[in-house]
Structure formats: structure tokens, C-alpha cells
């Protein structure tokens, strides 16, 4: 990720108007990693990362990884009960929000062999019960990103619109594939069909779940279609939706990740 940002040619943008230059992301990530180390963060220790699909979220992820720690994505608007459950289960002592570091507990967590070499702990939403964490190792995660980048063929001429939340692995896949492929990235903090349609004439790659597509397709299409690729997953992509997608965007390939 650091290598990709070092040569990345665009600002990382959001639909809310925020933007960060790649150099600023790298500098702030290094400062965050140093602050985590000074605070006593241990190797392979979980760190909560509040995510709102902001350019600053890249600072948080990269800073945690540079500190040789584990990022635990948590939505910025997560319910207090969810925050408490994730904090307790992960044993996190530190939280990063928009690049700002705070201490949320004093006692370091016990060493856990399962977390050695981990990059992420991704928790379920907890909507059907207690949130459950899935541990993803650095090697497997990086390998997946590399395979996807080679398979889907995103490039420097693409603009990737990403309404997918970065608390989920699918959203991180699309973000990092676009980053290492030097495509322009536009993050969407809160999904809006109207905003997707407004940006569609400038978008060549859309990363979304099928339910987002259904909401977008409930509105009339915009003129000036440049969409050439849809990256989807996380839910079933049924035949009716696929046919609607092909009718609305006949030049777009569909990749169900």
C-alpha cells in the first residue's frame, strides 16, 4: 500500500468534498505509526479504526499496518453496544478516528497465536446476535488483492466510485485494487442512488452490492454512460438484476467477487 501511494497520481477523494494527496496520506500514516509505538502498542495488537469512507481512513489503516498491528474496522456510527462488544472481543486499547489516536483501555491484551501476522479483524454487524470477528492474515490479504488486480484489469484511465463501506472486506478489496492499479478513487460516505447517478457519466468502475444496484435502477438512467465494469458481491446477483444491468450498461462487464 505504501509503494502504491508513493507513485499514485491522483488525490484520494470523497463525495463529501474531502480529499488528500498521496504524500499527505503517507506522512500522516508514518506519524500515526510512530504515535502508536510511543503509546506502547505491541506487535500484532488490535487497534480499532473508525471508518466513514473518508480519505483519512487510509491514513488509519496504513498507520496501523506500519506499526505492525492489526486494524479492526468499526463504522463511525456504530451503536454503543456494538462498539463495546468489538472492543471487548478484540481487546483493543487504542482507537483511531480520522487519523486521530485515543486510548480506550489501559491493560494490554493477552498474546493470541491466532493473531500472529494478521492484517485485519473484520466483525459481522451483530444484527442477528453478538458480532463475530474474522481474522485475515497479511499474506493472504495481499495475495487476494494481487489476484483480483490481475483478473479485473482496472487501470490508470479508470475512475472507481466506491459506495461500499470499508468496514467490510469487499469494500477494502475494491479500494486497494483500485489503488495499486493507479485508478482514480472516489469514496462515498453514505450511499445515495441520486449521487451515484450524478457521478455515473464520470465513472468507469462501480463497486457495490446488488441491493445498491436495485436502488439505483429504480431511477431513470443518466446520459453519457462510461461505465465499463461493475464489481459486486456480498449478496446474490439474480438473473433479473443482471439483465437490467446489461440493458442499462451494455458495455459494462460484471465481476461477482
Buried (B, 14 or more C-beta within 10 A) or exposed (E): BEEBBEEBEBBBBBBBEBBBBBEBBBEBBBBBBEBBBEEEBBEBBBBBBBBBBBBBBBBBBBBBBBBBBBBBBBBBEBEEEBBEBBBEBBBBBBBBBBBEBEEEEEEEBEEEEEBEBBBBBBBBBBEEEEBEBEBBBBEEBBEBBEEBBEEBEBEEEBBBBBBBBBBBBBBBBBBBBBBBBBBBBBBBBEBBBEBBBEBBEEBBBBBBBBEBBBBBBEEEEEEEBBBBBBBBBBBEBEEEBBEBBEEBBEEBEBBEB
